[in-house]
Amino acid sequence: MSLAESYQNFIEQTLSWHQQHNLTLQAWSADPATAAPCQLAVLDEHQVSWQPVKQQPPADFSNVEQALELELHSDIKQFYSLFYGAGLGASHSRGMLQLLMVWDQADLARLQENLIGHILMKRRLKQPETVFFALTDDDSIVLSVLNHSGEVYLEAVGKDVSEKLADSLAAFFSQISPAAYQGV
């Protein structure tokens, strides 16, 4: 199964899970009056409901690649360019996590700046280049894709990748199930 198919399947499972548990996907919005593409409704002054929506057009990472003189792994570019959203909670055998998503174009620009900073830090530390894609319930541990191989690892911030979780993002999606995530 392709990454796009496995991610779409996980999103469908997540939406179904939320419906079964009578839950609404909610996010804090700095300005609920300026709707993001995935925003459904304003719930209160700074809270909105949302639903994943396909990016049109997909995000472009050529600026990041040019700045770093590096080609990002195709899985990570595809992951961040498929859907707008506020992040999806999930459960993995190693714990709870939140898949990162791009909320709108301004958020995409912030993500790209953070990716550049992360990769520059990895280079300074003389560690393999990684790209983060999920947060865990431990602030010092993220889930990352090893850029040269596409493998998914646990990564302690500032440290080398430590524990391989999957051969690819598509394979990783088969290891997780929908869950409410309160860590962020």
N, C-alpha and C positions, 0 to 999 in steps of 0.2 A: 504494500500500500504506500502511496506517495505521501510526502509530508503534508501537502495541501489536503488530501483526503483524510489523513489521520487527525489533523488539526480540526477540520470541519466536523468529523465524527465526535471528537471530544467536545466541541462547542455544542453540538446537538444534544449530547448526553448531559452536559452541564445545564442547558436550558430546561430540559426535561426534569432533571433532578431538582432544580429550583422550583419548578412548577409543582412537582410532587410534594415538596416540603413547604409549599406556600410562601416562598421567599422571593424577593425582588433583588435583582442586581442593583446595587447602589454605589454611588461614588460621591466624593466631595468635589465640588466644582468651584473654582475661584470666582467664576462669573456665570451663574446659571442662566443669565439673560443671553449669553453668547453660546448658543447650543453647539456642541460637538456633533460630528456626524452620527455617533452612536447613541447620543442622548435621546431619551424618550420623553421624560417629564421632569419638571421641577417639583421636588418633594417638600422642601423648605428652603430657607434662605441660602444655604450652601450645599444642599444635598439634592442629587438628581438620580433618577433611575436611568438605566441604560441597557443596551443589548448589543452584542457584537455585530458589526456590519462590515461588509467587504470594502476594502480601500479602493477608491476609484479616483485617480489612477494609483497604482501601487507605489509605495515609497521607493525612492531612488537613493542608493547608497554610494553612488559614484564619487560624491564629494568626500566622503569618509575614506574611500579607497585611495583617492588621489592624495589626500592629506597624509595618509599613512604609508603611501607607496606599497600597498598591500591589497590583494584581492580577498575580500571577506568570503567565507565559506557560503556556498549557495543556499544551504539550509537556513542560516541565520538571516540572510537577506530576505528569503521567502517568508520565514516566520514573522519578521517584523513588518512585512509589506502585505500581508493577507487581510488582516482585520483591524478596525478601530475598536477600542474598548478600554476599560479601566483595570483590567487584570482579572484573571480567573483563578479561583481557589481550587486546589486539588490535593489529593491524598496520595502519597507514595509509600512504599514499605519503609522508607527511611524517615518519613515524617510529612508534615504539612508544607505546602508551598503555594506560591502565587505566581502564575505565568504573567510576565510583563506584557503589556500591550501599549500601543500608541493611541492616545486619546484624540488628538487632532494634529494639524500641521505644526503648530508651535511646540507641541510635545515631541513630535518627531525630531525637530531641530535640537531640543534638549537631549533627547536620547542619543542622537548622533554625536553631540559634544561629549557626552558621558562615555560613549564607546571609544572615542578617540583618546580621552583621558585614561581609560582603563587599559587600552592596548599600549599606550606610552608608558604607563606604570609597569606593565608586564615586561616591556623591553628594558626599562631601567633596572628591574630586578633580575634580568637575564633569565626569564621564565618563558615557557611556550605561550604564544598569543592565544587568548581566549576571548569569547564574547558571552557575556551574561545574558540569560533569558528568563530567569525566575529567581524569586526571593524565597527564603525559608523562614521558619519561625525562630531561627537563630540569626540575629543581625549580622554576624560575622561570616556567614556562609551563604553563598549563592550557587545557583546551578548555571553551568557554562558549557558552551560548545568549544572544543579544542579546534582552533581555526584550521589547522592543516589537515585534520582528519574528519571532522564533523562528529566526533564522539562526544557524548554527554558525560560531564563530571560534576561532582561536588567540588566546590572551590572555596577555601577559606580566604577571605579578602587579604591580599598582600602575599599570599603563599602560592606555591605550585598546586596544580590540580591534585586531588588526593584519591578519590574513589570513583572509578568508572561505573556509570549507571546504565548506559546503553550505547550501542554502536552508532546511533543516529537519533535525531529529534523524532523522526517518524516512529522508530522503535520505542523511544521514551514514552510517547503518547499511549502506547499499549500498556504501559506500566502504571498509569495514574488513573484515578477516578475522581469525579466531581466532589467538591466539599466546600463548605463555607470557610473562608480564610480571614482571620481577624488580626493577623500579624502586622499589617501595614496600615 
